[in-house]
Amino acid sequence: MPSYRLAHPIYLDLPMMLSFLAHIEGGVSFSESETTTDTGVRDRVLKARAGLRAKLWTVGEAGLDGESTSQKREETASESRTERHHTGASLFNVLYYYLREDSLVVDLDSPGQLDSLVSGDLVEVHGDYLGNPIENVLAFFNTVLPYVTDGQPPAAPTHLETASGHRSGNPAKRASTAGGVRPQVQGGNADGNASVLRLLQRMSADISDAPVHDLLFRTPSGLDVVATVASDYYSPTTNEYLREGQFRVVGKITRVLQGEDLINLTRRTVLGVAGPEMARNMINEMGTHDGLSLNVSDPIVAAPAVQILPMAIFI
């Protein structure tokens, strides 16, 4: 069996990964230039690398040592130059090999392991991706909103059109409500509906502008893991790749939740200051609004759990 595994990062914090790898390697480069003469002598130029382990560039190196000849040749007569390049993903594979080879990563799965862990420990978890309930709900409403409001928040009701169902004399308004398509808040009116939609739009903007996102994973043993990812490396495409899958996360612990500790996954929005119970109730209400049954997790993560700053989310 090979001594390595091929990991494909879905999310990769490139600065963190490069800083770790550069420390181990004494520097790191994305490219290498190699010159070969007609005698087989190689002139290898490695940029900013001390080569402590020589794992990055090993292809074709075997058998070069000890070669010699007494015959003199003009080495400049024939020369070829080769460029080899790394990607961020391939460099991560090198670093991951080092970390595993040196047993520097703790495989974290069960709540019973938390007593021996502290902030700063490097861990790897494997589990189901649950996402973020507030982001999941907002993504759903952002998808539905253009169909029911033409992309605009609904106006407050007037004497021409009220929640009781009276038809407006305005043909445009009659067309907008054709077929009974009118967003409503359960037990409320159109005015309350407009307020809720504006709140949802405001929270969606908060999420879009946030420099980080909170993602929830759950291990097979039931340990909740909150991964705080950087928005610079977390794109909508990344979110779609992660949806309803099982992934591995490697990163640094930033908080171990014990006792009464909580993490409110709505904390990046205005709802986060309202308290855990209000956040939980609102998420539940939005998830079941007008007969909907959105499968969203609890926005309040309770101990025992762990929060990590991920270097990579990969498969």
Sequence and secondary structure as in RCSB ss.txt:
>XXXX:A:sequence
MPSYRLAHPIYLDLPMMLSFLAHIEGGVSFSESETTTDTGVRDRVLKARAGLRAKLWTVGEAGLDGESTSQKREE
TASESRTERHHTGASLFNVLYYYLREDSLVVDLDSPGQLDSLVSGDLVEVHGDYLGNPIENVLAFFNTVLPYVTD
GQPPAAPTHLETASGHRSGNPAKRASTAGGVRPQVQGGNADGNASVLRLLQRMSADISDAPVHDLLFRTPSGLDV
VATVASDYYSPTTNEYLREGQFRVVGKITRVLQGEDLINLTRRTVLGVAGPEMARNMINEMGTHDGLSLNVSDPI
VAAPAVQILPMAIFI
>XXXX:A:secstr
  S     EEEE HHHHHHHHHHHHTS  SEEEEEEETT  EEEEETT   SS  SS TT TT TT   S    T
TSSEEEEEEE  HHHHHHHHHHHHHHTT  EEE SGGGGGG  TT EEEEEEEEEE HHHHHHHHHHHHHHHHHT
TS     BTTB TT    S HHHHHHTGGG     TT  HHHHHHHHHHHHHHHHHHHH SEEEEEEE TT  EE
EEEEEGGG  HHHHHHHTT EEEEEEEEEEEE TT EEETTTTSGGGGG HHHHHHHHHHHHTGGG       SE
EESSEEEEEEEEEE 
